[in-house]
Amino acid sequence: MYLNEIIPIAIEAGRAIMDVYAKEIDVQTKSDNSPLTEADLASHNIIVESLHRLDPDIPVLSEESDSIPFEVRRSWTRFWLIDPLDGTKEFIKRNGEFTVNIALIENNQPVLGVVYAPALDRLFYGSLETGAFRRSGSGEAHAISATRTRQNPVRVVGSRSHAGESLKHFLNELGPHELISMGSSLKLCLVASGEADIYPRLGPTSEWDTAASQAVVEAAGGRVTDTAGNMLRYGKKESMLNPYFLVFGDSGYPWHEHCGQS
C-alpha cells in the first residue's frame, strides 16, 4: 500500500535538504514567526510533485502549502499529510535531528508513515498492514516494536527545543526516570523502536508534525493518545493543532495520571 513508493520519495527529499545543509543557510520567517529555509521548500516541492504523479486523485496537505479551506478538507476521506522538514530549529542548529515526514491518512487515521532523518541517514517506516521497521544507511531493514513493559527508571524522551512547566510536572509525578533529549519526530520513533518508554508532548504541535511518526508508532504496537486517553485523529477540525498528547508502548501503566488531567 504505497510504502515502497513513498520511501524513495522521502529519501530524495532528504537529499535535497542535505544539499542546502551543506551551504550557508538562509532563514526566513513564516507568518507564525517559525523559521523557514530553502530546504523546507525544496523538500516540499519534491514530495508534492512525486505524490501527485503517484496518484493524482489523493490530495496532499503540507505544512508549506497554501492554506486549504476546511470546507474543502472536511470531505477528504483519504489524503497525504506531510511535513517536508520537521525540526527546522535543529536544522539551523546543525545537530542533525531533523526529518522528512510523509503520512497517508484514511478516515482520520494515519495508516502509513515514513520518517527519514537525512543527516543521520536513519529511516523509520511502517503501516498497520506491514508492521514497523528501521533502517540505517544502506543496511538491512529491521522490524521494531514499542516496549510493552516500561523500564526502571522510565526512559522519557523530550524535546531539545520545547521544554516547559507541564513537562517538569509530569516528570516530578512520574518519579525515577532517565531523560533522553531528541529533536523533531524522532522522539516518537524512539518510542516505536523501544529506545524510550514515553514521550509526553505537553505543548503545541500541528497535525503534520505527528502523522507519519504516529503511523510508525502504531505499526510498532505503541499508542499515541491525548491526555484523556483518546487516540489522535487527523483532518476532523478546522484547526490543524493537536491536543497535548502522550506516546507510549506500555498500555497497562496509567501514564495519563501524571498529566494533571484525567
Stockholm file with secondary structure:
# STOCKHOLM 1.0

chainA/1-262         MYLNEIIPIAIEAGRAIMDVYAKEIDVQTKSDNSPLTEADLASHNIIVESLHRLDPDIPVLSEESDSIPFEVRRSWTRFWLIDPLDGTKEFIKRNGEFTVNIALIENNQPVLGVVYAPALDRLFYGSLETGAFRRSGSGEAHAISATRTRQNPVRVVGSRSHAGESLKHFLNELGPHELISMGSSLKLCLVASGEADIYPRLGPTSEWDTAASQAVVEAAGGRVTDTAGNMLRYGKKESMLNPYFLVFGDSGYPWHEHCGQS
#=GR chainA/1-262 SS CCHHHHHHHHHHHHHHHHHHHTSCCCEEECTTSCEEEHHHHHHHHHHHHHHHHHCTTSCEEETTSCCCCHHHHTTCSEEEEEEEEECHHHHHHTCSCCEEEEEEEETTEEEEEEEEETTTTEEEEEETTTEEEEEETTSCCEEECCCSSCCSSEEEEEESSCCCHHHHHHHHHHCSEEEEEECTTHHHHHHHTTSCSEEEECSCCBHHHHHHHHHHHHHTTCEEEETTSCBCCSSSSSCCBCCCEEEESCTTSCGGGGGTCC
#=GC SS_cons         CCHHHHHHHHHHHHHHHHHHHTSCCCEEECTTSCEEEHHHHHHHHHHHHHHHHHCTTSCEEETTSCCCCHHHHTTCSEEEEEEEEECHHHHHHTCSCCEEEEEEEETTEEEEEEEEETTTTEEEEEETTTEEEEEETTSCCEEECCCSSCCSSEEEEEESSCCCHHHHHHHHHHCSEEEEEECTTHHHHHHHTTSCSEEEECSCCBHHHHHHHHHHHHHTTCEEEETTSCBCCSSSSSCCBCCCEEEESCTTSCGGGGGTCC
//
